[in-house]
Amino acid sequence: MGLKLSAFEFHLDHTDSGSGARIGRWVTPHGVVETPAFMPVGTLAAVKGLTTDQLREVGVQMVLANTYHLALRPGADVVAELGGLHRFMNWDGPILTDSGGFQVFSLARLMTLDDNHVEFRSHVDGSRFRLSPEDAIEIQQKLGADCIMCLDECPAHDVAEERLVEAVERTTRWAARCREAHQRSDQALFGIVQGATNRKLREKSAAEIVDLDFPGNAIGGLSVGESPEAMYEALDWTVPLLPEDRPRYLMGVGRPQDLVEGILRGIDLFDCVMPTRNGRNAMAFTSSGPIRLRNQSHQRDERPLDSQCECPVCRAYSRAYLRHLFMAREMLGPILVSWHNIAFYQSLLRKLREAIREDRAAEFRAVHLARWDTSV
């Protein structure tokens, strides 16, 4: 058994009668997260362009930060000396830190790895940065997030099966080392299931990670280039293998339709940069589909981004004004559309939680997917 985590409890309140969708409450040292929940990404201890007050105002429950990036700057020791990540970024709600495993995929050109560790050439100054499973745990313990992740190897979706087998086996070995190194009882350490879209390897990875008895489990290695259909199929295989009485986290997946599809398969937690990244690029998510604000059609459009949205942006600003901000390169434009997008995601999951409670998740899915452009 792992550390006894008295500060954490997961209560499964209801499962939809027509799907695997479920609602629950995850109790953490910094508050209760109603699940399913979406975590905005604050890689460097900041959700780009937004204050923590703005996040709270639109219903954000939990945010994500990144071990690799914060270890490079300002450094885990600096954050610890300044009171930990919550105090450092002025966020009193739950925080999850990713271990740096995704950077094995996203920064592949800058890294080498073996069974002992992964070594990066810093994208900041070119210096060497070594990250072993024990290093990842030590850094995350210094940062002080409520939920921390095992270091894993996240391969590309199209690697040869031999490489995929290596990644799955290394992820299991590293998970065991992370579990052994983990010392803080006020942090929940999650294991990560890998295996890309290979059913046999997903099943192998899930069995090995579940056997390590983590208080929550994540599914990694998806949304890295495979088709949505392949991702959904992988979830169909994998989710039923994870314990029902613990949170299930789908890492890095963030299109609205992917959230809905994941939730109906039994996923509880999500994160993705998409709301803010797209917001910075003049694309707003709405109940009727995405809006690209640079389009000429919005030049004189007095309507809000979404007539069904009650966020501060939709209450105060027109599409015409928001388009003007982008065309004039005013920094307020990316801030406002990012804020709206985060609000849209929170509202979407709040409404879906209500639908699950009323056993109408499948109806919710059908209505909303019919409105959205699935190419986004």
C-alpha positions in Angstrom: 0.0 0.0 0.0 1.0 3.6 -0.6 0.9 6.5 1.8 -2.3 6.9 3.8 -3.9 10.1 2.4 -6.3 11.3 5.1 -6.9 14.6 3.4 -8.3 13.0 0.2 -11.6 11.3 -0.4 -13.5 10.5 -3.6 -17.2 10.2 -3.4 -19.0 8.7 -6.4 -22.5 10.3 -6.2 -24.3 9.0 -9.3 -23.7 7.1 -12.5 -25.9 7.9 -15.6 -28.2 5.0 -16.3 -27.5 5.1 -20.1 -23.7 5.5 -20.2 -20.6 5.4 -18.1 -20.8 9.1 -17.2 -20.6 9.8 -13.5 -20.6 12.6 -11.0 -18.7 12.8 -7.9 -16.9 14.9 -5.3 -13.1 14.8 -4.9 -12.1 16.2 -1.5 -8.5 17.7 -1.5 -6.6 19.7 1.1 -7.6 22.9 -0.8 -11.2 22.2 -1.5 -13.7 19.9 -3.1 -13.7 19.4 -6.8 -17.1 18.5 -8.3 -16.4 16.0 -11.1 -16.3 15.7 -14.0 -14.1 18.8 -14.0 -11.9 20.7 -16.5 -8.6 22.2 -15.3 -7.2 25.2 -17.1 -3.5 24.9 -17.8 -1.2 27.3 -16.0 2.1 25.8 -17.1 4.2 28.5 -15.5 1.9 29.0 -12.5 -0.3 31.3 -14.6 -3.2 30.6 -16.9 -2.1 32.8 -19.7 -3.6 36.3 -19.6 -5.9 35.7 -16.7 -5.8 36.5 -13.0 -6.8 33.9 -10.4 -9.8 36.2 -9.5 -11.0 35.9 -13.1 -10.7 32.1 -12.9 -12.7 32.0 -9.7 -15.4 34.3 -11.2 -16.2 31.8 -14.0 -16.2 28.7 -11.8 -12.8 27.2 -12.2 -12.2 24.6 -9.4 -8.7 23.4 -10.0 -5.7 24.4 -12.2 -2.7 22.6 -13.6 0.9 23.6 -13.5 4.0 21.9 -14.9 7.0 20.4 -13.2 9.5 20.7 -16.0 8.8 24.4 -16.8 8.7 25.5 -13.1 11.8 23.6 -12.3 13.6 25.7 -15.0 12.2 29.0 -13.9 11.9 30.2 -11.2 13.0 26.8 -9.7 11.3 24.6 -7.2 13.4 25.8 -4.3 12.3 29.4 -5.0 8.7 28.4 -5.0 9.1 26.4 -1.8 10.8 29.3 -0.1 8.0 31.6 -1.1 5.4 29.4 0.6 4.6 26.9 -2.1 2.7 27.0 -5.4 -0.7 28.1 -3.9 0.7 31.1 -2.2 3.1 31.9 -5.0 0.4 32.1 -7.6 -2.4 33.4 -5.3 -4.6 30.4 -5.9 -6.3 28.8 -2.8 -8.0 26.0 -4.7 -6.6 22.6 -5.7 -3.6 22.4 -8.0 -2.3 19.5 -10.1 1.2 19.4 -11.4 2.2 17.3 -14.4 5.5 15.5 -13.9 7.2 16.5 -17.1 6.4 13.3 -18.9 4.5 15.0 -21.7 7.7 17.0 -22.5 9.3 13.7 -23.4 6.9 13.9 -26.4 6.6 17.6 -27.0 10.3 18.4 -26.6 11.6 15.2 -28.2 14.2 17.1 -30.2 15.7 18.5 -27.0 15.9 15.3 -24.9 17.5 11.9 -24.5 16.3 9.2 -22.2 17.2 5.8 -20.7 15.9 3.7 -17.8 17.4 6.0 -15.2 16.2 9.4 -16.3 15.4 11.8 -19.1 17.8 14.6 -19.9 16.6 17.8 -21.6 18.5 20.6 -23.2 16.6 23.6 -21.7 14.5 25.5 -24.2 15.2 28.6 -22.1 19.0 28.8 -22.1 20.3 25.5 -23.6 21.6 24.1 -20.3 21.2 20.5 -19.3 18.3 19.5 -17.1 18.1 16.0 -15.7 14.8 14.5 -14.6 14.5 11.1 -13.0 11.4 9.7 -11.3 12.9 10.6 -8.0 13.7 14.1 -9.2 10.1 14.6 -10.5 8.7 13.6 -7.1 11.1 15.8 -5.2 10.3 18.8 -7.4 6.6 18.3 -7.1 6.8 17.9 -3.3 8.6 21.2 -3.1 6.0 22.9 -5.4 3.3 21.6 -3.0 0.4 20.8 -5.4 -2.5 18.8 -4.1 -2.2 16.2 -6.9 1.1 15.2 -8.4 1.9 12.8 -11.3 4.3 10.0 -11.8 7.0 10.6 -14.4 6.1 8.6 -17.5 7.2 8.2 -21.1 4.7 9.6 -23.5 5.6 8.3 -27.0 4.1 9.6 -30.3 1.1 7.7 -31.5 2.8 6.3 -34.6 6.0 4.8 -33.1 6.9 1.3 -33.9 5.4 -1.3 -31.6 8.8 -2.2 -30.2 9.3 1.4 -29.0 5.8 1.5 -27.6 6.4 -1.7 -25.6 9.6 0.0 -24.2 7.6 3.1 -23.2 4.9 1.1 -21.4 7.4 -1.0 -19.5 9.5 2.1 -18.6 6.4 3.9 -17.4 5.6 1.1 -15.1 9.1 1.0 -13.7 9.2 4.7 -13.2 5.8 4.6 -11.5 7.1 2.2 -8.9 10.1 4.4 -8.3 7.9 7.5 -8.0 5.6 5.6 -5.5 8.7 4.7 -3.4 10.0 8.2 -3.5 6.7 9.9 -2.6 6.7 11.1 1.1 4.0 13.8 1.5 0.7 12.5 2.8 -1.0 15.8 1.8 -0.4 15.1 -1.9 -2.1 12.5 -4.0 0.2 10.8 -6.5 -1.5 9.5 -9.6 -0.2 6.7 -11.9 -0.4 7.1 -15.7 -1.5 4.4 -18.2 0.3 4.5 -21.5 0.0 2.3 -24.7 -1.1 4.7 -27.4 -3.9 3.0 -29.5 -2.6 -0.5 -29.0 -5.3 -2.5 -27.0 -3.0 -5.2 -25.7 -0.5 -2.6 -24.4 -3.2 -0.4 -22.9 -4.5 -3.4 -21.0 -1.0 -4.4 -19.9 -0.2 -0.9 -18.7 -3.5 -0.5 -16.9 -3.1 -3.8 -15.0 0.4 -2.8 -13.9 -0.5 0.7 -12.9 -3.6 -0.3 -11.0 -1.6 -3.0 -9.2 0.6 -0.2 -7.7 -2.5 1.1 -5.9 -2.4 4.8 -6.6 -5.2 7.0 -5.2 -6.1 8.1 -8.7 -5.2 7.1 -12.2 -4.5 9.0 -15.4 -4.7 8.0 -19.1 -1.8 9.5 -21.0 -0.5 9.2 -24.5 -3.8 10.3 -26.3 -4.5 13.5 -28.3 -0.9 13.3 -29.6 -1.8 12.9 -33.3 -4.2 10.0 -33.5 -7.8 10.4 -34.8 -10.6 11.2 -32.4 -12.2 7.9 -33.3 -9.0 6.0 -32.3 -8.8 7.9 -29.1 -12.4 7.1 -28.2 -11.8 3.4 -29.0 -8.7 3.4 -26.7 -10.9 4.9 -23.9 -13.5 2.2 -24.5 -10.8 -0.4 -23.7 -9.0 1.4 -20.9 -11.5 3.2 -18.7 -13.3 0.0 -17.5 -9.9 -1.3 -16.3 -9.5 1.6 -13.8 -11.0 1.4 -10.3 -14.4 2.9 -10.0 -13.8 4.3 -6.5 -10.9 6.6 -7.6 -10.6 9.6 -9.9 -9.9 9.0 -13.6 -7.9 11.7 -15.4 -7.6 12.0 -19.2 -4.5 14.1 -19.8 -4.2 16.9 -22.3 -7.6 16.3 -24.0 -9.6 19.4 -24.6 -12.0 19.8 -27.6 -15.5 20.3 -26.2 -16.7 17.2 -28.1 -13.8 15.2 -26.7 -14.7 16.2 -23.1 -18.3 15.0 -23.7 -17.1 11.7 -25.3 -14.7 11.1 -22.5 -17.2 11.9 -19.7 -19.7 9.5 -21.2 -17.0 6.8 -21.0 -16.4 7.5 -17.3 -13.6 10.1 -17.2 -13.6 12.5 -14.2 -10.8 15.1 -14.9 -9.4 16.9 -17.9 -6.9 19.5 -18.8 -5.9 21.2 -22.0 -4.4 24.5 -23.3 -7.0 24.8 -26.0 -9.4 27.3 -24.4 -6.6 29.9 -23.8 -4.5 29.0 -26.9 -7.4 29.4 -29.2 -8.6 32.5 -27.3 -5.2 34.1 -28.0 -5.8 33.3 -31.7 -9.2 34.9 -31.9 -11.3 31.7 -31.8 -14.1 31.5 -29.3 -16.0 28.4 -28.3 -19.8 28.9 -28.2 -22.9 26.8 -27.6 -23.5 26.8 -31.4 -19.9 26.1 -32.5 -16.6 28.0 -32.8 -16.4 31.6 -33.9 -13.4 33.0 -35.7 -13.4 36.6 -34.8 -11.0 37.8 -37.5 -13.7 37.0 -40.1 -15.1 40.1 -41.8 -18.7 39.1 -41.0 -18.1 40.1 -37.3 -17.0 43.7 -38.1 -20.4 45.2 -37.3 -21.9 42.4 -35.2 -23.4 43.8 -32.0 -24.2 40.3 -30.6 -22.2 38.8 -27.7 -20.0 35.8 -28.5 -22.7 33.5 -27.1 -26.3 34.5 -26.3 -26.5 31.5 -23.9 -23.4 32.5 -22.0 -23.5 34.6 -18.8 -19.8 35.2 -18.5 -18.5 38.7 -17.9 -17.3 39.0 -21.5 -20.6 38.0 -23.0 -22.4 40.4 -20.7 -20.3 43.4 -21.7 -18.7 43.1 -25.1 -19.9 42.6 -28.7 -18.3 40.5 -31.4 -17.6 43.7 -33.3 -15.6 45.1 -30.4 -13.7 41.9 -29.8 -12.8 41.6 -33.5 -11.6 45.2 -33.4 -9.2 44.4 -30.5 -7.6 41.6 -32.5 -7.4 43.6 -35.7 -5.8 46.4 -33.8 -3.5 44.0 -31.9 -4.7 45.2 -28.5 -3.7 42.8 -25.8 -7.2 43.0 -24.3 -8.6 40.8 -27.1 -6.7 37.6 -26.3 -7.5 38.2 -22.6 -11.2 38.6 -23.0 -11.7 35.7 -25.5 -9.5 33.4 -23.3 -11.7 34.3 -20.3 -14.9 33.5 -22.2 -13.5 30.2 -23.4 -12.6 29.1 -19.9 -16.1 30.2 -18.8 -17.6 28.2 -21.7 -15.7 25.0 -20.6 -16.8 25.4 -17.0 -20.4 26.0 -18.0 -20.4 23.0 -20.3 -19.2 20.7 -17.6 -21.6 22.1 -15.0 -24.5 21.5 -17.4 -23.3 18.0 -18.1 -23.0 17.2 -14.4 -26.7 18.2 -14.1 -27.6 16.0 -17.1 -25.8 13.1 -15.6 -27.6 13.5 -12.3 -30.9 13.4 -14.3 -29.9 10.4 -16.4 -29.9 12.3 -19.7 -26.2 12.3 -20.5 -26.7 10.6 -23.9 -29.4 13.2 -24.8 -27.0 16.0 -23.8 -24.3 14.5 -26.0 -26.6 14.2 -29.0 -27.9 17.8 -28.7 -24.6 19.5 -28.3 -22.5 17.5 -30.8 -25.1 18.3 -33.4 -24.3 22.0 -32.9 -20.5 21.8 -32.9 -18.1 21.8 -35.8 -16.2 18.6 -35.2 -13.3 19.8 -37.3 -12.1 22.1 -34.6 
